[in-house]
Amino acid sequence: MSARTIGVILIVLGLVALAYQGISYTTREKVVDLGPIEASKETKKTIPLPPILGIVAVAGGVLLLFRKT
C-alpha cells in the first residue's frame, strides 16, 4: 500500500472518529433461567474515542498525503 493510500485512509478514519466520538454496542446477558422461563437484560455500552485521536489521525493522513517522495 502506498503512503498516499494510507494517508487517505487515516483522514477518513480521523473524520469518522471526530463525527461519532465513540463506538456503541449492545450486550445481552441472562438474568433469570428457570426452565422454560428465561429473562435477559440488554445493556448498551460505549467505547469513547477522544477527539485528539481523530485530530492526530487527520493530521497524520495529511502529512502522508502531501509528503514529498
N, C-alpha and C positions, 0 to 999 in steps of 0.2 A: 504494500500500500504506500502511496506517495505521501509526502508531507502535506501537500495541498488537500488531499482527501481526508487525512486525519484532522487537519485544521477546520475543514467544513463540518465534519462530524462533531468536533469539540464545540464549535459555535452553536450548532443546532441543539446539542445536549445542554449547553450552558443556558440558552434561552428557554428551553423547556424547564430546567431547574428553577430559573427565576420566575417563570409564569406559575408553576404549580406549587413550589416551595414545600413539597413533601410527597411521599408515596403512601397512599392509604390502602389498607386491605382488611378483609373481614375474616375472623376465625370463628369456627363453630365448635363448641365443647358441650359434652353431655353433662347435665346437671343431675338428672334422676333416670335410673334404668331399673324399673320394677317389672320384669317380664314383658307383657305387651305394652305397658305404659312407659313411654320414654319422653323426656323433656330435655331440650337443648337450649343453649344460650348463644346468641351471636354477639361478638364483641368486635367493634371497629377499632383498629389500631392504625397509627400513623407514624411513619419514619420521617422526621423533619429533615429538610435539606436547607442548610443555612445559605442565605443569599450570597455570601462571599464565595461559596463553591461555584455558583453559576457565573459570577463575575470572573473568577480565575479561569474557568473553562473557556469563556468567551475571549478573554484576553490571550490565553494560550493559543486558541484557534486562530485569532487574528495574526498573532506573531508567526505561526506556522504558515499561514496563508500568504503573507506578504514578505516572508524572509527571502533573501537572495540566495540562490544555489549555484 
